[in-house]
Structures are given as C-alpha cells and as structure tokens.
C-alpha cells in the first residue's frame, strides 16, 4: 500500500519527521487521546494513576478494534510526571502509540526509543511515533 499524496489538510491529525520509517498504520477505528497539558495539571499521584487505569480498561474494551493511543511523554515511565505509568499489558492491544512530548520547564521529555519497553512494543508490531509539537520544523 502506498501513502496517498493528495490528502486534504483537514484530514491530517498530525505530521512528524521523527519516528520509525517505512511504517503505515491503516484503518484505525479509534484514537484514545490523553491530553498532555491536562495530564500535567493533575495535582496528585492518585489522579494520574486513574488515567493509567482508564487506559488499561480501554485497552481491554478496544482489544478487537484498531486503535491508537496518544498521550504525554513516555508511555510506561516509572516517573508519573514524565508519562502515563502503564505496563505493557495495559497498552498491548493498540496498533499505534504516539508519545506527545511538549517542552516544559526548559526541557522536552525523552521518548521510549531504545528502552526494553520500546523493544517489547516493536516485537508486538505496535508502531511507536514520537511527536514534538513545539518543534518548529525546517524554516
């Protein structure tokens, strides 16, 4: 399958120059989006863990569907402030995992590339894409 060249800008959810090359995820039915800015504003560990719990439930409910997960920073991070603290079993049914890395307090959170968690996802044919919304791109 080839990527179409004449996609209307109104149909584009996001673009990125980072990520795994030669990958295409087709026929997505759902996008589960954890708003990174709203997540960062949650004041307690418990509230952030509730988000992880909801993601886990959606992973089970959508298990037979083709869905993407988009969320803050590094999925599966042990640091609750760098990303949603999930395990592989909490997200293993997604077809696409987007790690949205907004710059905050002078740094941009690292994404999962090179971690063991990343390798598990790759082996399960889950496409992982880092998204850097603050990157202005080429001039």
N, C-alpha and C positions, 0 to 999 in steps of 0.2 A: 504494500500500500504506500502511496506517495502522499506527502503533505500537500494539500492544495495551496496554490499561490495567490488565489483571489478571495481571501477571507475578508469579509466586511469587518472593519474595526469594531463595530457594535457587537460582534460575536466573539471577540477576543477577551478572555478572562484575565490573562496576564501573559507577558513575554519575559524571557530571561536569556542571558547569554551564558549563564553558568549552568552546570549540570552535566548529566550523563548524555553523551552524544548517541546518535542513532537509536533513540527510543521514541516510541509513539504509544500513547495510551488512547485507545478508541472506545467509543460507545459508553462513556461514563454516564451513569444514571443519576448520581447524587454527588454533591460536594458538601462535605462536613467542614465548616469553617469555624475555627476558634479565633476570634478577633484578638490579635496580639496586643493591641493597645488596651482593650478592655481587660484582658487577662492580667496584664501588668498592674492594673489598678486594683485588682483583688487584694484586700489587705491581709488575709490570713492564709496560712498553710492549708487549713481545712477547706477553705473555699476553692483554692487551686486544685486540691485533691478531688473535690466534687467534679471539676471539669474532667479530670482523668477518668473518673467513674462513669460519667456520661459518654465519653469517647469509647470506653470499654463496652457499654450497653449498645451503642450504635454499631460497633464492630460486629457484635453478635446479631443484632436485628438486620443489618445490611449484608450479612455474610454471603448470601447468594446473589447479591447485586454487584454491579461495577461502580465503585465509589472512590472518591479522592478524599484525603484528609489534608486540610491546610491549617497551619497553626504556628504559634510563636516559637522562634528559636529552634532548639534541638529537641525533637521528639525523643522521649526516653531519657532525658537528662536526669541525673541524680539531684541536680540543683533545681529546685522548683521554680526559681526565678529566671532560669535560662530556657525553660521549655516545659511542656506538659510531661509530668512524671508518669509515663506509661511503661509497660513491659511489651516485649514482642507479641505476646498473646493478646494484648489489648488492641493491637492495630494490624494484625497479620492478615486480615481479610481485605484491606484496602488494595487498590490497584496502583494508586499514585499517592505519594506522600510529599507534601510541599512544606518545607521549613522556611517560614517567613521571618527574615532577620532584619528588623528595623534597627537603625542605630539608636542607642540610648546611652545617656550619660557619657558620651565621648567614645563609645566602642560599639562594635557590631557583634552580636553573639555568634559563636562558631557553630557551624552546622555539623552534621554527623559523619561526613566523609572520613574514611579511614578507621572508624571505630568498629569494634566487634558487632555492635548493634547494627551498624550500616551493612556489614557483611551478611548478617542473617537476613536482612531485608532484600538485598541483592539476590541471594540464593533462592528466595521465595518469589522472585520475579516481580517484586514491588519496585516501581520506578520512584526514585527519590530525586527531588529537584529543590535546590536552594533558591530562594527568591529574596533579592536585596532591593526593596522598594526605594531606599534612599540613594541608590547608585544612580547617578545622573546619566550614565551610559556615555557613548562616544559623543564628542562635540558635534 
